[in-house]
């Protein structure tokens, strides 16, 4: 009977173990970090509350993931090739494996959706005075980057909430215009278009429009934020031209007007509110200026009155198209940066 040879692998456990954790990536995140142009990952944490403690999150460029430690009854050893002495007192050695770490827990990476809009709205100070008498003090006002680092979301999720709030940064100070300031900016845009014979249904020359609106005491950075908030995602082929999205604008103008007029907690006359709202819209948009368009953003103390009521679950979400507004051509983002120097 032939003798079978038993091959063995020398195994050694290092005296000093490394402190390591296994990280289990979902396919989407694994593809992100192993692609030809991998995305940077940021490690952040949520705030602790009375109901639940804070937890760590991992943020890619466009998605947020919760990190959760899962303990296992089975130990996992991390091995590396090494040279191991065969026996005490002998000079000979053999190739083998050494356990350099023992992992008893795994970090799971779970996709998570965190509502950035209400978080960002709470931390941004409000700019509420176009005359400059009530501009927030520079004390304790952070930059856009500093605020982003403190909010546990990806950069794309942060950018979306930033645009939805018409947030601005001026000289390293980040804040958000009050609803009254945002409404003033929109009213100035409508007035400028009327004076110049322009139609909000068509592409607008933003350089010319900016000069006219600034004459109405609307700061350039507020105008930039409002136009960026309302521009069509379809984009336009020319750098100095922007197309305002009708669907976004109709709901946004109604919401901003309602919030600005009911900040004192006094309800508005429904008839007067609808009339004022429609008066600041192009003729072709006015049929969509109804309370149904503002669903989730108002309450009615009585059938004849209306008040603003923010639903944080809906804040910042995409607006359903009550009007179809399509523009051919490549996307043209951050158009305001391209004509900033030509205003003066």
PyMOL commands that set and color helices and strands:
alter all, ss='L'
color gray80, all
select helices_A, chain A and resi 27-34+116-123+144-150+155-164+179-196+206-214+220-230+246-261+270-279+283-288+291-294+335-342
alter helices_A, ss='H'
color red, helices_A
select strands_A, chain A and resi 10-13+22-24+42-45+56-59+64-85+93-112+125-127+167-170+173-177+204-205+241-242+268-269+298-299+305-308
alter strands_A, ss='S'
color yellow, strands_A
deselect
rebuild
show_as cartoon
